[in-house]
Amino acid sequence: MTSTDDGDRPVDRFEAARNTALQHRDGSTCFHCQTGGCRQHAWAIEELARHPGGRKLLRQLGFPISSDEVDRGRSAAVNTPPSGASHDHAPHLYEHQAPREPARPVRAVGSAAAHTTTRLADEFFYLAHDDQTGRPRLFESATAHGLAAALLAELYREGRVTFEGRHVRVLNASPPKDWLQHFVLDRLVAEPRHTATRTWLAFLATTACEQVATRMWQLGLLRPEQVGRLWRHRTVYVPTDVNTAAWSWARLSFQLRNYHPLTAFDQTLAGLALHTQLDPILLDGTPLAVRAFLRHQVDQVPAPLRDLLADLGAVVGGAVLSHRTS
């Protein structure tokens, strides 16, 4: 989200500005940065200066706030019309402590065991992309919804949310340490009247790929590369360490093919693979008994996660039908 393509809701502009400012913390950069500077960052600073919580965040990040900027912010707040119910729930954004995110990226080197990530979305990103080229193994919608579900599952593992039937319920609104988990939780808290899991999967899927890739890039796990011709180029995120990128795939494939029980973490990861229809690639060439063992292991996840995975499977299944008939 930028100053030119964001919505009219103050809560959306504030969150976009805060996320951009945090990405530039301690001299880090974002994908919008260019040699002459970053227009996105300049817009974010101006937008944050309009809000009390934004000015507090800027001070925490080391930006001096003058009295003129405070006056301009108050004037903007007075002249900005209310934006419906979502604005009523915005104050919690100003009360949370700013999420901490890493400084400059550090290249990941060494063995897979030494650098295995413990975040579901990161590991699913690895599963859904080739470990050498970074090219996707799934079609775009399945990858995006799988990453959205993984982010929600991360919050479940952190004790922040649960899933009841077909709805998400926030259990603990205190901000997680991870900036992306913090960002997703803020959205859930800011929109309490929208609780349908499928609604949140669809919403988070619109930005999940870029956000997870950004988090992994900041940790030195990925590097962006431009591929294709000049007039049709696109960005792929290539793993900086092949062993680390291949570890999730190798671990799941080996354990399932040898009928080894999965850990709770890997059961959830396997569930994400199963319900995004990645399992035929993961278990290519295996007998039907291995597929049945995979489903049995996924059925062992806690009931709330089973509800989340069921909604993920329904969303991806509908997207597959649409993809095949379009």
N, C-alpha and C positions, 0 to 999 in steps of 0.2 A: 504494500500500500504506500502510495506517495501522495504528495500534496495535490497532484493532478488527477489521480484515479481513485481516491478514497471516497467513502460515503459521506453523507451529511451528518452522521451521528457523532457527537463529541466523544463518546466512549471509544468509537473505532479510531478516530484521529489520534486520541490520546494514546491508545495501545500501540498504534503503528509508530508514533513518535518515540514512545518509551523504548520499544523494541529496537529501533534504529540507534538511539542514543546508547543503549547498552551494548550493541554490537561494536561500537567505536570505543568502548571503554579501554583504557590503558594503551591507546594507540592502535587498536585493532582496526580492521577495515571491513567493509561489506561489499557485496557484488555490484553496488551502484557507484563505488569509488572510482574516480578517474585520476589521471595525472594532475589535473588542475584543481582537484578537490572533490567534494561529494555534495551535490545539491540536496540529496535526500537527507543528509546529516544536518545541513544548514536549516532545512525546513523543520526537522524534528526539534532542533533547539528553539526555534521561534515558536513552535506549537506548544512545547512544554512550558515555556515561559508564561503562557496564558493561564496556567492552572496552579493553584497552591501546591498540589502534590507534585506537579511537574517541576516547579521551582525547587522544591525540596530534593527531588531526584537530581536536578542539575547541580545543586550544591554538593550532594554526595559524590557526584562524578568530578567535582573540582571546577565547575564553571561558575565564575562570579556573576551574581545577579544584581544589577543596578536597580535603584529606586524607579528609574524611568521604565525599565522593563516590567517591574511590578505594577506600575500604574497602567501600562498598556495592557497587561494581562487582565487587570480588573475591569478595564474599559471593555475589552473584548468579551469578557464573561457576561457583563451587563447587556451588551448589545447582541449577544448570540441567543436566538430564540430557543426554548426548550425543545428537545427532540424525542418526546414520547416517553414510554415506560422505561426504555433501556437507560436513559439519562438518569432516571431516579435511582438506579442501582450502581451508578458509576463511583460513588464515594469510596467504596472499598478499594478501588484501584489506587487511591492516593494514600491509603493507610498502610498498605503492604510495604515491607522492607524491600528495597530494590533487589531483584534476583542477581546472584553472582554468576557471571559467565567467564570463561577462560580468557586470558590475554592473547597475545599473538599465537597463531597456530604453531605447533611443534610437530615435526614430521614423525610419524610412527615407524619405528624400526624394531627389529628383533623378532622373536618367535611369536607364534599365535598365542601360546599359553600366557606369555607375559603381557599381552595387550588385549586380551579378550574383553570386550565391552560387556557391561551388565545391564544395558538399557535395551528393552525389547524393540523399540523402534529402530535403533541402530542395527541390531542383529537382523531384523526383518529386512531392512534396507539392503544389507549384504546378501541375504537369501534371494531377494528379488532382482538382483543385478549380477552380471558376470563379474567374477572376482579379478579378472585381468583387464577387461576393456571398460567395465562400468555400464555396458549396454543392458537394457532391461530384459528380464526373462518373462515378464508378464505384460499385458497391455496396460496402458496408462491408468485407467480407472481402477483396475484391480489393485495395482501398486498403491495408488493414492488412498483408497479406502482401507487397505491393509495397514498402511502407516498410521492412518487416523485411529483405527482400532488399537494399534500398538501403543499410541500415546495415551489413550484412555486406559488401557491395561496398565501402563506405567503408573498412572495416578491411583489405580486400584491397589497395586502392589505397595504404594506409599501410604495407603490408608486414607487417601483423600476422598475417594468416591466409591460407590458401589453401584450395582446394576440390579434392578428389581423388575422382573417381567421384561418390558420393552422400554424401560426408562432409566435414566442416569440420576443418581441422587448424591449430592455433595455431603460428605460426612465431616470433613475437616477443611475449613477454608484457609488455614495457615499456609503461607507460601512455601513450596518445596525449594530446595537449594538449587536444583537445575532450572535454568532460565526458561527453557521451553515447556517444562512441566508447569512452571509458574504461569506462563503465558496462557496455556490451555485451561488451567484451573480458573484463572481470572475470567475467562470467557464464560465458563460454566456458572460461576457465581454471579456474573453480571446479567445473565439471562435466566432467572429462576423459573420463568413461566414456560420455557422451552426445555422439556425434559426427555423427549423421545430420543432413544439411542440412535435410531436411523437418521433423525434430523441432524444430530451432532456428527455422525459419521460423514454425512454429505457435506456439512459445513467445514469440518476440519480437513476433509480431503482436498479442498481447493488450495490449501497452502502447505499441506503436510510434507510433500516431497521436498520443496525448497527449504522448509524450516528444519527438517531432520538432516538434510544435506548440509545446511549451514552449521548446525551443531557439530556434525562429524568433521566438517572442514576446520572448525575452530580447534578441534582436538588433534588435528593433523592426520585424521583417518582417511580423508578424501582430498582430492584436488580437482577443481573444475577444468575441463578442457572443451574447446570448441571443435565440433566435427561437422562435416558436410561442406557444401559449397557456400560461397560468400552470401548468396542471396537466399540460401535455405539452411543456414547453419543453426545448430542447436548446441546446448550445453550438456555434457555428460560428466558424471562425477566418478573419477577413476580412483580406486583404492591406492593408497600410498604404500601399503604392504600387502602382498598377495596372500601370505600365510594367515594374517589376521582376517582378511576378507573371506577366505575359504574355510575358516575354522568352523563357523556356524553350520555351513552346509555339510562339511565332512563329519562333524560331530553327530548331527541329526541322522544323516544317511547311514552311518556306521551302526549307530545304536538301534535304529529301526530295522535294518536289514539283519541284524543279529539278535533281534527280539530282546534287547536290553531295556529295562524300565527307564523311563525318562525322569529327570528331575522336574520339580514343579515349574521352574522357569522354562525348561525345554518343552514341557507339555503345552504351555501357552504358546510358545513359538511355533511348535508343530501345528497347533490349532489355527494360528494365523496362516500358515502355509496351506493347510487343508481347506480352509474356507475362502481362500483367494484362488483356489484351483492350481496351486503351485506343486501339489503332491505328485502329479504324473511325471513331472520333470525330476523332482527330488528322488523318487523311487523308480525311475525308469529301469525296466528289465526285471523287476522283482515279481514274485508270485503274488496271487491275490491274498495270501495269508499275511503278507507284510502290510498290505493296505488295510486289512482288518485290524492288525496290531496297532497301526497308527491311529485308527479311529478309536480303538479301545483306550489308548493312552490319552487321547484328547478328551475322552469322556471322564477322565479322572480329575479334571480341573474343577475348582470350586463352582458352585451353582451360579454365582453372579457372572463369572467369566464365561460359562456356558451360554448364558443369555446374550452376552456381548458377541460371542462368536456366532451364535445363531443369526443375530441381526446382520453381522458382517457377511455371512454366507448368503443371506437373502438379497442384500444390496448388490453384492458382486454377481450373484446368479442373474439378477435382473439386468445388470450392465452387460453381461456376456450375451444374453439373448438380444439385447438392443444392438450390441456390437456386431453380431452375426447377421442380423436382418437389415442393418442399415446399408 
